[in-house]
Amino acid sequence: MSLTDEHIPTRDEILTDIWQRLSDSADQAGKAWGVPVLSNQFRGEPTARSVVLRAVDSEQRKLFAFTDARSPKVAQLREHSAAIWTFYDPVGRIQLIAHTEIEVKSVGADVDHFWNSSRPESLHCYLGEDAPGTKVDTPSVVPTMSIQLHDLAGGRENFAVLEATIKELDWLALRRSGNLRARFHWTGEDWDFSWLVP
Ligand SMILES: Cc1cc2nc3c(=O)[nH]c(=O)nc-3n(C[C@H](O)[C@H](O)[C@H](O)COP(=O)(O)O)c2cc1C
């Protein structure tokens, strides 16, 4: 099924397409939905940044990203867990806005698994001595060449997983035949579906 043709997709077709696109994009920074913008609010101020979508779990309605445990967003999300992930595919012309609650995890079997199964070049950024966002006199560069997983052990304590549980999805497809927008709200048992004016 193409969401760009004139067929009006059903609720289930849209949901299947959403999870397919998310899982195709996970750990694929080159894919359109691979680098969402993650936004939250902290003490009344909006804040947002790009992150790499690392994994998804459609059964548990989860999205995962990795970050430095010392980064400002970790302290913010530990205090206020509500966060929005915005995805846009400029070729498929589909936007997805996922309203979530984030749990920051830095210990446990899941976090160890993500750490151990990651490519070394994705983990070298956790070796820095200072927290992300620290002011410095000169730019510091951590060499990325030839880093092996065992060289990275010191970075493990700085590694954190953002585990987001989706509460609501706002889906928008731009189509020549007429834009479509739909909302999926998780009731606790199932997705409550509504078409919305785009
Ligand atoms: C393409 C791209 C991918 C990024 N991926 C991540 C990521 O997966 N995790 C992360 O913490 N920061 C990532 N960043 C950096 C963040 O956008 C941000 O600059 C940094 O995390 C500091 O955010 P904070 O000060 O809000 O904590 C990425 C930046 C770009 C440009």
The ligand as a MOL file (V3000), in Angstrom:
LIG
                    3D

  0  0  0     0  0            999 V3000
M  V30 BEGIN CTAB
M  V30 COUNTS 31 33 0 0 0
M  V30 BEGIN ATOM
M  V30 1 C 22.2530 14.1060 13.4080 0
M  V30 2 C 22.3910 14.2590 14.9020 0
M  V30 3 C 22.1800 13.1760 15.7200 0
M  V30 4 C 22.3000 13.2960 17.1030 0
M  V30 5 N 22.0450 12.2180 17.8820 0
M  V30 6 C 22.0990 12.3390 19.2180 0
M  V30 7 C 21.7240 11.2350 20.0540 0
M  V30 8 O 21.3550 10.1530 19.5910 0
M  V30 9 N 21.7950 11.4280 21.3960 0
M  V30 10 C 22.1750 12.6180 21.9390 0
M  V30 11 O 22.2080 12.7180 23.1600 0
M  V30 12 N 22.5210 13.6690 21.1820 0
M  V30 13 C 22.4840 13.5610 19.8320 0
M  V30 14 N 22.8130 14.6340 19.0450 0
M  V30 15 C 23.2460 15.8870 19.6940 0
M  V30 16 C 22.0080 16.6060 20.2430 0
M  V30 17 O 21.2460 17.1260 19.1500 0
M  V30 18 C 22.3590 17.7160 21.2200 0
M  V30 19 O 23.1980 18.6650 20.5980 0
M  V30 20 C 23.0450 17.1860 22.4690 0
M  V30 21 O 22.5330 15.9300 22.8300 0
M  V30 22 C 22.8910 18.1440 23.6410 0
M  V30 23 O 21.5180 18.2170 23.9720 0
M  V30 24 P 21.0200 18.7710 25.3970 0
M  V30 25 O 21.9170 19.9410 25.7300 0
M  V30 26 O 19.5970 19.1830 25.1510 0
M  V30 27 O 21.1280 17.6550 26.3740 0
M  V30 28 C 22.6790 14.5320 17.6620 0
M  V30 29 C 22.8850 15.6220 16.8240 0
M  V30 30 C 22.7620 15.4910 15.4680 0
M  V30 31 C 23.0140 16.6890 14.5990 0
M  V30 END ATOM
M  V30 BEGIN BOND
M  V30 1 1 1 2
M  V30 2 1 2 3
M  V30 3 2 2 30
M  V30 4 2 3 4
M  V30 5 1 4 5
M  V30 6 1 4 28
M  V30 7 2 5 6
M  V30 8 1 6 7
M  V30 9 1 6 13
M  V30 10 2 7 8
M  V30 11 1 7 9
M  V30 12 1 9 10
M  V30 13 2 10 11
M  V30 14 1 10 12
M  V30 15 2 12 13
M  V30 16 1 13 14
M  V30 17 1 14 15
M  V30 18 1 14 28
M  V30 19 1 15 16
M  V30 20 1 16 17
M  V30 21 1 16 18
M  V30 22 1 18 19
M  V30 23 1 18 20
M  V30 24 1 20 21
M  V30 25 1 20 22
M  V30 26 1 22 23
M  V30 27 1 23 24
M  V30 28 2 24 25
M  V30 29 1 24 26
M  V30 30 1 24 27
M  V30 31 2 28 29
M  V30 32 1 29 30
M  V30 33 1 30 31
M  V30 END BOND
M  V30 END CTAB
M  END
